[in-house]
Amino acid sequence: MRSTRRAPAAAVTLFCLSVLALCLLLPARAAAAEVALRIGVLAFLGSEAAVKEWSPVLRRLESALPDHAPTLVQLDHDGLREAIRRGELEFIITNPGHYIELEAEFGASRILTLDAGGGRSPERALAATVVVPAASPLQSLADLRGHRLAIVGRSGFGGFQLLWGELDALGLSPDKDFAALHEVGFPMNGVIDALDAGAADAGVIRSCLLESRPDWQARFRVLSPRTEPGFPCATSTRIYPDWPLAALRHTPPELSRAVAIALLGMTRPDDGLAWAVPADYQAVHELFRRLEIGPYAYLRAPTLMALAERYWPWVGGFALLIIGWIVYTVRVEHLVQARTAALREALAAREALEVRMRGAQEQADHLSRLSVLGELSGTLAHELNQPLAAVTNYANSLVRRADHHRLTEAAVREAAAEITGQAERAAGILGRIRAFARKRTASRELTSPHELVEEAIALFRGMLAQAPAVTVEDALPPTARVVVDRLQIQQVLLNLLKNAWDASRTLPPARQHIAIAIEHTGGSVQIRVRDHGCGLDEHARSRLFEPFFTTKDDGLGLGLSICRSIAEAHGGRLSAETPADGPGALFVLSLPEDGLMDGAPAPHPDTTAPQPARTPP
């Protein structure tokens, strides 16, 4: 009877505890789900078109970041600026001109650039097209003088500013040389509507928008079409980089990194669009500097001469002479101060750019190391199985000896020593990999070249189940030293070892051998990595260090490019040569010597393969 009464009480207690745990977990999950990820989008074709165009981004982020609540906010130029000022956005997607204005005003920082595809690259994707009715007598941009021009607005990058740059090169001023500038606002299709209604003689639209209309060739004609090799759309201006995705100053770096990684995984066949690493927007800066707009609007400060020209009807002859002398003196002083201030700002901007470039280089180096680790992670698990299996065998041996009463102190000591050794071996493998993958600020120190090579080989072997034979021939004296960032040079060497392994792992064992030579040549220390694979043809060798060029089916084409950047940052160089003694490839890493002393070379011993674990007693 007592046992039957306790059972319902225990069930009630268990039910109450479950309800309490559920009540505690639900708020935590709700709080995690409410983490905001708001992306402001410039809706130049209207809200509906913006939602359709950027929905793949939203779906990708919802899938990759389930703990956040990604949303798209469609705004115009002024709406984006106001939303950023109020802190209502974490990221923005806008045109390059609007981006550099927000970069200067709010500290926006681009993390990706749109890769539109279809013949357009991230660096060459945007231009402006001047459209006129098919029967219009206008033939070139110079013929626009004295006519009406329909534009989205003065802040439109593809809808006005790109054409403004071309007109400025022709000596035309939109404010003085046109009969009228008809601003239609968003969406950009209003420019075409203005032409159809006869409200303008010509209109400016973003390139590739005209081709979306099937009947455009029968109704319209492109003014001053340019021949741009490989560009799929008609254009009247030069071509500039595509739209960036930028993080704002208050956006957490961890969130920016997660968003960048998620969107870099998008592909056009699966998602309809793709993203690439940030493009160079220097061409946009040069355009705005020439037009003196955006961050360079301060260059258009009014002068006394401009005021005199504006109010000349109220100024007499004698006053003009006096004002001319004053204007000359003040103008010279003003120009000196303006140029000095501009020089200071340019130097400050250059220093800030160098800081960002160094940060981007460190990030690229870190991603390259993680890419190498990712490619070798499958064999890493097999390599760790050896010491773990040995530990298990020795432990089971002790249990069996104890069960049969044959456990002796010597057997315990031997098994404990072997277990300790195998555990330290596994910990060493993981420690080297963890140190290699850790992200930290670059720092240089005086280091032995031989130690750099040995550490890279140890890391390489630790990530492979069956590492190829690697021999080291060191012709340097023991006192040889180089001043390098230890981790970055190890990254270069590991990349070269991995490439050598990829080039020969399908060949017979005799050709899988990798040879490393360390020598002193012409005032520098050279580390030569030689494989016996199939080698490289002349075309591949000439483009080997170009970004995104690769000879592998699954390669990104960034490894050797980053390695060469690391070598050049150390004052050295990385080159590829053809071996004179047989097939294969030879990569030479040259580093400036530091503290190389005279003396006989002292070769260091080297082993060619990891030792297998011993069988337990």
Phi, psi and omega in degrees: 000319182294319181295324180289332178281329181288329183299312177298323180296318179295322179295319179296317179298316179297322178296317180296317179296322179295317178297319180296317180296320179296321179294327179284327183281325183300314178298324180295317179292322179296320180294321179294323182287344184265007177294119189278146172219090187257128182243116176276131184238134175283111185268077184283342176252011182102165185294318183296317179294323179296317179299316181294320184289321188256006177300324177302325177296316181297316180296321180296317181290323177297325180282318185278332183236074184292341180278359179247173179235076183295136178223150175256132180243111183272121184219166171266189184302308183292324179295319177297316181297318181291321179295322177294319181298326180273000179072031184265002181228151173254332181220159177224147171235114184209177181285162185300322180295314179296326181297314184291334173293315179291330177296316180287326186273321187237001179077026177297144184227120182289140177240341178212161174232138181297137175248093187288335180072194180064035182093354179254131178259164178302329181277339182225088186222332188244138174205175178243145180238126178266121186248137175229156174303152184301330182267007183291142178281351182291137183238336183215171179296327179296336180285352181288346180304128178082007181248171180268134183237126178268128179226161174292314181170165182293339179270358180285126183286298178283341183267358176197310191295323178296320176293322178305319178299320178290321178295322179298322178294334178271359181081020179258139178249125179300332183276336186249330190256003179247149177292324179193149170251110184266104182272120183259342182074185178278149359283164185292340178298345177297335177297315178297321179297323179295322177294318179296326181277355181076015180280350180211155178271336179208160180220154181245125177226164177290142180301151180075353175283326180294323183291345178285350177261117186297333185257020189293325183292335178277335185257330188228169178218143181272131181272132180049058180296139180258151175263107180243109183303130176082349182275128191276353188240157176287140182213151177250359183228175173291166186256139183234169181297163182279180184295139176262156165258120186238143174266149181267170188299325183270359181289129179300137179301326180296321178292319178299318180294318181295318179295317180297316181295319181296316185283332176295341178279355179286144176230149181296320179298325184267323188247348180091344176204168181217167180233154179228174177297158185303133178277172179272119182258024181296326179298325177291319177300317180295321178298313181292326177293321180291322179276349180058053179229174179061230180293347181252020180293338181295341179288347181263026180301134182293147178245166178297328178296319179296321178295323179294321179292328181289322185249031183296331179298336182266005183247129178277177181299313182294320179296326179296321179296316180294315181296323179300318178294317179295317181299319180299313182294313182293323182298315180299314179296318180297317180296322178298313180294319181295318180293323178295315178296319179297322179294317178298315180295322179295319178295319178296318178295323178294317178298317178297322179295320178297321178297316179294323179294320178296318178297319179294323178295318178298320179295319179295319177299317181296316179295325178295319178296318179295326178296318178298315179298321180296320181292330183260004186293332181295320179279341180298319180298320178296321180296321180288339180296330182298302179296325180293322177293322178297317178301316181297317181297315181293322178295318178295326178298318178298320180296316180296318178297321179294321179296327181262011177058036177244022182277119180245162180297322180296318179296319178299315181297315180298314180296318180297320179296317180294319178299317179298316182297316180292322177296319178294325177298312179297319179296324178295318178300310181295323180296318179295319180293319179296319178295324180291323184276346184293138177266126179207169182289136182296137177213141184251148181211163179284121190222146175283129178301324180296320178296321178300315182294314182297319180294321178294320178295318179298319178294321179297314179292327181291343182256005181237140177288321179228082183290142177289165178291132179233120178249148181236126175245108185256113179258014181265152172291157182300338182274001183294134181219151172228149177262107186217166166277111189304313184291323181293318179292323174299323178299317179297313183295319179296322178296319179293320178297317180295319178297320178297320179294318179298326184284341187231000187289342177268000182266170177302154183305327182296335181258007177270357182293138178244130181245133178240129177239135178242123183211169180249119184220123172057044177078015179218159176265128181246132173247114187252120181252118187240127173245170182240038179280206183278350178082185183235141174279174186296322180294315180295321181294325182289336182246013190299325186260010176284140176299138176072008172265130182213151175258004180260148180293326183248018182273156177265341181078022182248341187300304183291328176298315178293321179298318179295322177298319178297315180298316180292327176295336177270007181081013180244203179204159177234126183224161178243135181230165176262122180299144180271350186248024177143186182288167178120194181224152180229120177251134184241118175259115180255132180231142177298135179286157176209114178077026178285117185260153176288149180153165181290144176299145180236089180298146180257142177293154180211145174255155187255353180202149178292147180278134179287159178289144179282156178281132181293156179294000000 
